[in-house]
Amino acid sequence: MSFVMPKAARGFFRTITERTVSGSRYIMFDTYYVCLLLGLDARRLGPGDELEGDRFLDNYPEDYKAQADYIAGLLIDAELERNSIDLCNKASVEGQMVLLLDPSNPTGLSATGSERLNRYAVGGFARIEEEMIAPAKLEDLLVRYAAIWTGEHE
């Protein structure tokens, strides 16, 4: 499976996607990542039918490869909490890790892990839609996104 965008995310972020900002490019994975982090934080899985039909990436972009283990850890943490798994229950924790991870896959995630990650991105995008308007430029996104994290949004 790999990375699949929430259906409405491309349109919402269309004004900033693939623009060059101060020498840096804002890529589609950046959109996915901001959605994903909010979904993981809120332990909010979105419905699978709110995902686009096709994946947009099979592996992490170069700038995100170093974050692969971090993202996998956040996914495991979210799933352990969402499923009310006692962290002292080693077998249950290990079972979730086996379910979500696949070291032979370029992303390090199993098909189930990829599916859950994508659904957390949907959940995060739903939160973005609830709490901000579509950004006109990257600076708008960064200010509004930070406000969601700090609880200072409008």
Solvent accessible surface area in square Angstrom, and as a share of the most:
residue,aa,sasa,rsa
1,M,100,0.45
2,S,11,0.07
3,F,2,0.01
4,V,9,0.05
5,M,0,0.00
6,P,2,0.01
7,K,121,0.51
8,A,52,0.40
9,A,0,0.00
10,R,91,0.33
11,G,37,0.36
12,F,29,0.12
13,F,0,0.00
14,R,169,0.62
15,T,46,0.27
16,I,1,0.01
17,T,22,0.13
18,E,95,0.43
19,R,120,0.44
20,T,96,0.56
21,V,35,0.20
22,S,119,0.77
23,G,73,0.70
24,S,71,0.46
25,R,150,0.55
26,Y,12,0.05
27,I,26,0.13
28,M,28,0.13
29,F,2,0.01
30,D,25,0.13
31,T,0,0.00
32,Y,0,0.00
33,Y,31,0.12
34,V,18,0.11
35,C,0,0.00
36,L,0,0.00
37,L,35,0.18
38,L,0,0.00
39,G,0,0.00
40,L,4,0.02
41,D,72,0.37
42,A,47,0.37
43,R,60,0.22
44,R,79,0.29
45,L,37,0.19
46,G,5,0.05
47,P,63,0.40
48,G,37,0.36
49,D,106,0.55
50,E,79,0.35
51,L,15,0.07
52,E,37,0.17
53,G,82,0.79
54,D,115,0.59
55,R,135,0.49
56,F,44,0.18
57,L,56,0.28
58,D,74,0.39
59,N,48,0.24
60,Y,6,0.02
61,P,25,0.16
62,E,136,0.61
63,D,127,0.66
64,Y,27,0.10
65,K,90,0.38
66,A,93,0.72
67,Q,68,0.30
68,A,20,0.15
69,D,125,0.65
70,Y,117,0.45
71,I,1,0.00
72,A,13,0.10
73,G,36,0.35
74,L,49,0.24
75,L,0,0.00
76,I,20,0.10
77,D,67,0.35
78,A,0,0.00
79,E,0,0.00
80,L,13,0.06
81,E,107,0.48
82,R,90,0.33
83,N,62,0.32
84,S,102,0.66
85,I,35,0.18
86,D,87,0.45
87,L,127,0.63
88,C,121,0.72
89,N,69,0.35
90,K,155,0.66
91,A,80,0.62
92,S,39,0.25
93,V,29,0.17
94,E,93,0.41
95,G,38,0.37
96,Q,25,0.11
97,M,80,0.36
98,V,110,0.63
99,L,73,0.36
100,L,0,0.00
101,L,49,0.24
102,D,48,0.25
103,P,127,0.80
104,S,102,0.66
105,N,39,0.20
106,P,95,0.60
107,T,5,0.03
108,G,24,0.23
109,L,1,0.00
110,S,18,0.12
111,A,70,0.54
112,T,39,0.23
113,G,0,0.00
114,S,3,0.02
115,E,48,0.21
116,R,48,0.18
117,L,1,0.01
118,N,0,0.00
119,R,60,0.22
120,Y,0,0.00
121,A,0,0.00
122,V,3,0.02
123,G,1,0.01
124,G,0,0.00
125,F,9,0.04
126,A,27,0.21
127,R,42,0.15
128,I,0,0.00
129,E,88,0.39
130,E,114,0.51
131,E,41,0.19
132,M,17,0.08
133,I,122,0.62
134,A,48,0.38
135,P,2,0.01
136,A,65,0.50
137,K,103,0.44
138,L,28,0.14
139,E,90,0.40
140,D,32,0.17
141,L,1,0.00
142,L,98,0.49
143,V,107,0.61
144,R,66,0.24
145,Y,26,0.10
146,A,52,0.40
147,A,21,0.16
148,I,3,0.02
149,W,106,0.37
150,T,88,0.51
151,G,53,0.51
152,E,134,0.60
153,H,70,0.31
154,E,201,0.90
